Amino acid sequence: MKQLRSMLYVQRAARLAGVMFCVLMLCQAGSARAALNKIFWEESASPDGEWSEPGNWDPRNEPYPPIPTDMFQARISGGWTANLDSAGAIAASLLVGKNQGEWVDDSGTLNIYGGDLTVKANALYPYIWPSQFHVGHLAPGWVYQYGGDVYVDGDPVNHWGLVIGGTDSLLAGRGNGTYDLRGGSLVVAGRIMIGRDNSPGRLIVGGDATAITALSGEELNLYSASTLEFVIGPGGVKTLDVSGSAILDGALEVRLVDGFTPTVGQTFTLIDSANLSNIFVNVTGLEIATGLAFDLVYDLDMDDVRLEVIATALPALAGDFDGSGVVDTQDINPFVLALTDPSGYEAAYGVPASTYDLTHDGLVNTEDINPFVAVLTGGGAEAMGAIIPEPASAYLLALGLLALGRRR
């Protein structure tokens, strides 16, 4: 009987040990699956920061229990740089730059050279783990896209998609993000948010429009501390297509590719939206070159923003009455006409005689004779400015100038 009891005890102990072993293995498996679910690149042992293999991202795009408390499934911070070369990658949420208080340098950089990157909401837990591609959250973050295809599927709650700079209102001003698009495609099925809560963000649309195959979002929010920058080159500029509202509260910067000068009449559409709201609070880069400038047009009928190249009037050269750009003897006859018959001068030259006024009083009269002679002879307008002849002698001087012009 005792022997039978002992055998039963042994069997029960074996069964219990087996159950405990299974539980232990399941826990380890669950932990391993959860570990695969989140990628913290700053903790990687790989010193080169190369993340071109899909397995280094999240090929499953499914969080396993326990549900992580950090909403960002994958993040690049701690001063790390990740490079996406040619393989495809996917993540439910991606963060570039985050202040965790764990590293001296909390910044992050992502270089996209090719392949494709998809940031898409998780089907199992969309409200707990929303889709978001955030560049610069509580720390500096940079994304440089030279090629490849980036697709961001906004989450169903806030409809956030691509967030550049900005953070929550409790920690305002600590984020700083830049997305520099130089090639490939960037498609956001959600909102493009540039800066939030006084935290600056910058979206740069590169200078080779032919290299950027697509640039679009469902909404655009440009916040007051942030900047939208367009670089214009020989191939034009890539238009930011917004299928919904475009709210402009930040700054616009315009740059030209080195060596490129557009011509009068060229038009460059920057934003094409369904509903345009507000205007840029600050605009820089509208001056092109001497005599050329961009005219910034907000077309509320078309709901777009564009630049039109216009000619700017050059300052009139005092004494250049024939409008040739120089003061010489060819200006004598037009000067005499302006002096004696202002209406006839305007009919002949298409501008008022006062356009080339030498005394800056808005008139062409006898007081302009001495300064005209001084400029004509190279003595300077001030050299004879104090010598003002009587009206009769002024007309004699004008006739002398006319005769001088005929002899030459």
C-alpha positions as CSV (number, residue, x, y, z in Angstrom):
1,M,0.0,0.0,0.0
2,K,2.8,2.3,0.9
3,Q,4.5,1.4,-2.3
4,L,1.4,2.3,-4.3
5,R,1.1,5.7,-2.5
6,S,4.7,6.4,-3.3
7,M,4.1,5.7,-7.0
8,L,1.1,8.0,-7.0
9,Y,3.1,10.8,-5.4
10,V,5.9,10.4,-8.0
11,Q,3.3,10.5,-10.8
12,R,1.7,13.6,-9.4
13,A,5.0,15.3,-9.0
14,A,6.0,14.5,-12.5
15,R,2.7,15.9,-13.8
16,L,3.2,19.1,-11.8
17,A,6.7,19.4,-13.0
18,G,5.6,19.0,-16.5
19,V,2.9,21.6,-16.1
20,M,5.3,24.0,-14.6
21,F,7.8,23.4,-17.4
22,C,5.1,24.1,-20.0
23,V,4.1,27.3,-18.2
24,L,7.7,28.4,-18.1
25,M,8.2,27.7,-21.8
26,L,5.0,29.6,-22.7
27,C,6.1,32.6,-20.7
28,Q,9.5,32.6,-22.3
29,A,7.8,32.3,-25.7
30,G,5.4,35.1,-24.9
31,S,8.3,37.2,-23.7
32,A,10.2,36.5,-26.9
33,R,7.2,37.3,-29.1
34,A,6.7,40.5,-27.2
35,A,10.4,41.4,-27.5
36,L,10.1,40.9,-31.3
37,N,7.2,43.3,-31.2
38,K,9.3,46.4,-30.3
39,I,12.5,47.6,-31.6
40,F,14.7,50.1,-29.8
41,W,17.5,50.8,-32.1
42,E,19.5,52.8,-29.6
43,E,19.9,49.5,-27.6
44,S,21.1,47.6,-30.6
45,A,24.5,45.9,-30.6
46,S,25.0,46.8,-34.3
47,P,27.4,49.8,-34.4
48,D,26.8,50.6,-38.0
49,G,23.1,51.4,-37.7
50,E,22.2,49.5,-40.8
51,W,18.6,48.4,-40.8
52,S,18.0,47.4,-44.4
53,E,16.8,43.9,-43.4
54,P,13.0,43.6,-43.0
55,G,13.4,41.4,-39.9
56,N,15.1,44.3,-38.1
57,W,11.8,46.2,-38.3
58,D,8.5,44.6,-37.6
59,P,7.4,42.2,-40.4
60,R,4.3,41.0,-38.5
61,N,2.9,44.4,-37.5
62,E,1.1,42.8,-34.6
63,P,1.6,43.6,-31.0
64,Y,1.5,40.5,-28.7
65,P,0.3,40.5,-25.1
66,P,1.2,42.1,-22.8
67,I,0.3,45.3,-24.7
68,P,3.3,47.7,-24.4
69,T,2.8,51.0,-22.6
70,D,5.0,52.9,-25.1
71,M,2.8,53.7,-28.1
72,F,5.8,53.8,-30.4
73,Q,6.5,50.3,-31.6
74,A,9.9,51.2,-33.1
75,R,12.1,54.2,-32.3
76,I,15.4,55.6,-33.3
77,S,17.0,57.7,-30.6
78,G,20.1,57.7,-28.4
79,G,22.1,59.4,-31.2
80,W,21.5,56.4,-33.5
81,T,21.2,56.5,-37.3
82,A,19.1,53.9,-39.2
83,N,19.6,53.4,-42.9
84,L,16.9,51.9,-45.1
85,D,18.5,50.8,-48.3
86,S,16.4,48.5,-50.5
87,A,14.3,46.0,-48.6
88,G,10.8,46.7,-47.4
89,A,10.0,47.5,-43.8
90,I,6.8,47.9,-41.8
91,A,5.9,49.2,-38.4
92,A,2.7,50.1,-36.6
93,S,4.3,53.3,-35.3
94,L,7.7,54.8,-35.8
95,L,9.5,57.4,-33.8
96,V,12.7,59.2,-34.7
97,G,14.2,61.1,-31.8
98,K,12.8,60.8,-28.2
99,N,13.9,62.1,-24.9
100,Q,13.9,59.1,-22.5
101,G,16.3,60.6,-20.0
102,E,18.5,57.6,-20.6
103,W,21.2,59.0,-23.0
104,V,23.2,62.2,-23.3
105,D,22.1,62.4,-27.0
106,D,18.4,61.5,-27.5
107,S,18.3,62.5,-31.2
108,G,17.7,60.1,-34.0
109,T,18.3,60.0,-37.8
110,L,16.7,57.9,-40.5
111,N,18.2,57.8,-44.0
112,I,15.9,56.4,-46.7
113,Y,17.8,55.5,-49.8
114,G,15.5,53.0,-51.4
115,G,12.9,50.3,-50.8
116,D,9.7,51.0,-49.1
117,L,8.6,51.9,-45.6
118,T,5.0,51.4,-44.4
119,V,3.7,52.8,-41.1
120,K,0.3,51.3,-40.6
121,A,-2.2,51.0,-37.7
122,N,-2.4,47.6,-36.1
123,A,-5.6,45.8,-36.9
124,L,-5.9,44.1,-33.5
125,Y,-5.3,47.1,-31.2
126,P,-5.9,50.3,-33.4
127,Y,-7.1,52.4,-30.4
128,I,-4.3,51.4,-28.1
129,W,-1.5,51.4,-30.5
130,P,-2.3,54.1,-33.2
131,S,-0.4,54.5,-36.4
132,Q,2.0,57.5,-36.3
133,F,5.3,58.4,-37.9
134,H,6.7,61.0,-35.5
135,V,10.0,62.9,-36.3
136,G,11.3,64.8,-33.4
137,H,9.4,63.9,-30.2
138,L,10.9,65.6,-27.1
139,A,14.3,65.5,-28.9
140,P,15.7,66.3,-32.3
141,G,14.8,64.0,-35.1
142,W,15.9,64.0,-38.8
143,V,14.6,62.0,-41.8
144,Y,16.4,62.3,-45.1
145,Q,14.6,60.6,-48.0
146,Y,16.6,60.3,-51.1
147,G,14.5,57.6,-52.7
148,G,12.1,54.7,-52.0
149,D,8.4,54.8,-51.1
150,V,7.1,55.9,-47.8
151,Y,3.4,55.2,-46.9
152,V,1.8,56.3,-43.7
153,D,-1.7,55.2,-42.8
154,G,-3.2,57.6,-40.2
155,D,-4.8,56.1,-37.1
156,P,-8.6,56.0,-36.9
157,V,-8.8,58.0,-33.7
158,N,-6.8,61.2,-34.2
159,H,-6.2,60.6,-37.9
160,W,-2.6,61.5,-37.3
161,G,-0.2,60.3,-39.9
162,L,3.1,62.2,-40.2
163,V,4.1,64.4,-37.3
164,I,7.2,66.5,-37.8
165,G,8.3,68.2,-34.5
166,G,6.0,68.9,-31.7
167,T,4.8,67.0,-28.7
168,D,2.0,67.1,-26.2
169,S,1.0,70.3,-24.5
170,L,2.5,69.3,-21.1
171,L,6.0,69.3,-22.6
172,A,5.6,72.1,-25.2
173,G,8.7,73.3,-27.0
174,R,10.9,70.3,-26.5
175,G,10.4,68.5,-29.8
176,N,12.3,69.5,-33.0
177,G,11.9,67.6,-36.2
178,T,13.0,67.9,-39.9
179,Y,11.8,65.8,-42.8
180,D,14.0,66.5,-45.9
181,L,12.3,65.0,-49.0
182,R,14.8,64.8,-51.9
183,G,13.5,61.9,-53.9
184,G,11.0,59.0,-53.9
185,S,7.4,59.2,-52.8
186,L,5.8,60.3,-49.5
187,V,2.1,59.5,-49.2
188,V,0.2,60.1,-46.0
189,A,-3.3,58.7,-45.6
190,G,-4.0,61.0,-42.7
191,R,-2.8,64.4,-41.4
192,I,0.6,65.9,-42.1
193,M,1.3,67.9,-38.9
194,I,4.3,70.2,-39.0
195,G,5.1,71.3,-35.4
196,R,2.8,71.4,-32.4
197,D,2.6,73.3,-29.1
198,N,5.5,75.7,-30.0
199,S,7.7,72.8,-30.9
200,P,9.3,73.6,-34.3
201,G,9.1,71.3,-37.3
202,R,10.3,71.6,-40.9
203,L,9.2,69.9,-44.1
204,I,11.7,70.5,-47.0
205,V,10.6,69.7,-50.5
206,G,13.8,69.2,-52.5
207,G,14.9,71.0,-55.6
208,D,14.7,68.2,-58.1
209,A,11.0,67.8,-58.8
210,T,11.5,65.0,-61.2
211,A,13.1,62.8,-58.5
212,I,10.0,63.2,-56.2
213,T,7.4,60.9,-57.6
214,A,4.5,61.7,-55.2
215,L,3.9,64.0,-52.2
216,S,0.4,64.0,-50.7
217,G,-1.6,64.0,-47.5
218,E,-5.3,64.1,-46.5
219,E,-4.9,67.2,-44.4
220,L,-2.1,69.7,-43.7
221,N,-1.5,71.6,-40.4
222,L,1.4,74.0,-40.4
223,Y,1.7,75.3,-36.9
224,S,3.0,78.8,-35.9
225,A,6.5,77.7,-34.9
226,S,7.2,75.6,-38.0
227,T,8.3,76.0,-41.6
228,L,7.4,74.7,-45.0
229,E,10.3,75.0,-47.3
230,F,10.3,74.6,-51.1
231,V,13.5,74.3,-53.2
232,I,13.0,75.2,-56.8
233,G,15.2,74.1,-59.6
234,P,15.3,73.6,-63.4
235,G,12.8,70.8,-63.1
236,G,10.4,73.0,-61.2
237,V,9.0,72.1,-57.7
238,K,6.9,69.2,-56.5
239,T,3.4,70.2,-55.5
240,L,2.1,69.1,-52.1
241,D,-1.3,67.7,-52.9
242,V,-3.8,67.8,-50.0
243,S,-7.1,66.1,-50.6
244,G,-8.7,67.9,-47.6
245,S,-8.0,71.1,-45.6
246,A,-4.7,73.0,-45.6
247,I,-4.3,75.2,-42.6
248,L,-1.3,77.6,-42.8
249,D,-0.2,79.2,-39.6
250,G,3.6,78.9,-40.0
251,A,6.4,80.2,-42.2
252,L,7.2,79.7,-45.9
253,E,10.8,79.6,-47.1
254,V,11.7,79.6,-50.8
255,R,15.1,78.7,-52.1
256,L,16.6,78.3,-55.6
257,V,19.0,75.6,-56.6
258,D,22.4,77.1,-57.0
259,G,22.8,78.6,-60.5
260,F,19.1,78.4,-61.4
261,T,17.2,81.6,-62.3
262,P,13.6,81.4,-63.4
263,T,12.2,83.6,-66.1
264,V,9.3,86.0,-66.1
265,G,5.9,84.2,-66.5
266,Q,7.0,80.9,-64.9
267,T,4.5,79.6,-62.3
268,F,5.3,77.1,-59.5
269,T,2.4,75.6,-57.6
270,L,3.4,74.8,-54.0
271,I,0.2,73.5,-52.4
272,D,-3.0,72.2,-54.1
273,S,-5.7,71.6,-51.6
274,A,-9.5,71.2,-51.3
275,N,-9.9,73.9,-48.7
276,L,-7.2,76.5,-48.1
277,S,-7.2,78.4,-44.7
278,N,-5.1,81.3,-43.5
279,I,-1.9,82.6,-44.9
280,F,1.8,82.1,-44.0
281,V,2.8,84.3,-41.0
282,N,6.2,84.9,-42.5
283,V,7.6,84.5,-46.0
284,T,11.3,84.6,-47.1
285,G,13.1,84.1,-50.4
286,L,10.7,85.9,-52.8
287,E,13.5,88.1,-54.2
288,I,15.2,86.3,-57.1
289,A,17.7,88.6,-58.8
290,T,17.9,92.2,-60.0
291,G,14.6,92.9,-61.7
292,L,13.0,89.6,-60.8
293,A,10.9,88.4,-57.9
294,F,8.3,85.8,-56.9
295,D,4.7,86.9,-56.4
296,L,3.1,84.7,-53.8
297,V,-0.5,84.0,-54.8
298,Y,-3.2,82.5,-52.6
299,D,-5.9,81.4,-55.0
300,L,-9.0,80.9,-52.9
301,D,-11.0,79.8,-55.9
302,M,-8.6,77.0,-56.8
303,D,-7.5,76.5,-53.1
304,D,-3.9,76.5,-54.1
305,V,-0.7,78.4,-53.3
306,R,1.6,79.3,-56.1
307,L,4.6,81.5,-57.0
308,E,4.6,83.6,-60.2
309,V,7.8,85.1,-61.5
310,I,7.3,88.8,-62.2
311,A,9.6,91.7,-63.3
312,T,10.2,94.3,-60.7
313,A,10.7,97.9,-61.7
314,L,14.3,99.2,-61.5
315,P,14.9,102.5,-59.8
316,A,14.9,105.2,-62.4
317,L,18.3,106.8,-63.2
318,A,18.0,110.5,-62.6
319,G,18.7,112.4,-65.9
320,D,18.2,109.3,-68.1
321,F,15.4,110.9,-70.1
322,D,15.6,108.5,-73.0
323,G,15.4,105.5,-70.6
324,S,18.5,103.8,-72.0
325,G,20.1,103.1,-68.6
326,V,22.9,105.7,-69.0
327,V,23.0,109.5,-69.0
328,D,24.7,110.7,-72.1
329,T,24.2,113.3,-75.0
330,Q,21.3,111.2,-76.3
331,D,19.4,112.4,-73.2
332,I,19.6,116.1,-74.2
333,N,16.7,116.2,-76.7
334,P,14.4,114.3,-74.4
335,F,15.4,116.5,-71.5
336,V,14.6,119.7,-73.5
337,L,11.2,118.2,-74.5
338,A,10.5,117.3,-70.8
339,L,11.5,120.8,-69.8
340,T,9.4,122.6,-72.4
341,D,6.5,120.2,-73.1
342,P,5.9,117.6,-70.3
343,S,2.7,116.3,-72.0
344,G,4.6,115.9,-75.3
345,Y,7.4,114.0,-73.4
346,E,4.9,111.6,-71.8
347,A,3.3,110.9,-75.1
348,A,6.6,110.2,-76.8
349,Y,8.2,108.1,-74.0
350,G,5.3,106.6,-72.2
351,V,6.3,107.8,-68.7
352,P,5.9,111.2,-66.9
353,A,8.8,113.6,-67.2
354,S,9.1,113.5,-63.4
355,T,10.3,109.9,-63.6
356,Y,13.9,111.1,-64.3
357,D,13.6,114.3,-62.1
358,L,17.1,115.3,-60.9
359,T,16.0,117.4,-57.9
360,H,13.6,114.8,-56.5
361,D,10.8,117.4,-56.1
362,G,8.5,115.6,-58.5
363,L,8.9,118.2,-61.3
364,V,11.1,118.9,-64.3
365,N,11.7,122.6,-64.4
366,T,14.6,125.1,-64.5
367,E,16.0,123.8,-61.3
368,D,16.9,120.5,-63.0
369,I,19.1,122.2,-65.6
370,N,22.3,122.6,-63.6
371,P,22.1,119.1,-62.1
372,F,21.5,117.7,-65.5
373,V,24.5,119.4,-67.0
374,A,26.6,118.3,-64.0
375,V,25.5,114.6,-64.4
376,L,26.0,114.8,-68.2
377,T,29.5,116.2,-67.9
378,G,30.5,113.9,-65.0
379,G,30.7,116.6,-62.4
380,G,28.0,115.2,-60.1
381,A,24.6,116.7,-59.4
382,E,26.0,118.6,-56.3
383,A,28.7,120.4,-58.2
384,M,26.5,123.0,-59.8
385,G,23.4,122.6,-57.6
386,A,23.9,126.0,-56.0
387,I,23.9,127.9,-59.4
388,I,20.3,128.5,-60.5
389,P,20.0,130.6,-63.6
390,E,17.1,133.0,-64.3
391,P,14.3,131.6,-66.4
392,A,15.4,133.5,-69.5
393,S,18.9,132.3,-69.3
394,A,17.6,128.8,-68.5
395,Y,15.9,128.6,-71.8
396,L,19.0,129.8,-73.5
397,L,21.0,127.1,-71.8
398,A,18.4,124.5,-72.9
399,L,18.7,125.7,-76.5
400,G,22.5,125.5,-76.1
401,L,22.1,121.9,-74.9
402,L,19.9,121.2,-77.9
403,A,22.4,122.6,-80.3
404,L,25.2,120.6,-78.6
405,G,23.1,117.5,-79.0
406,R,22.7,118.1,-82.7
407,R,26.4,118.8,-83.3
408,R,27.3,115.5,-81.6
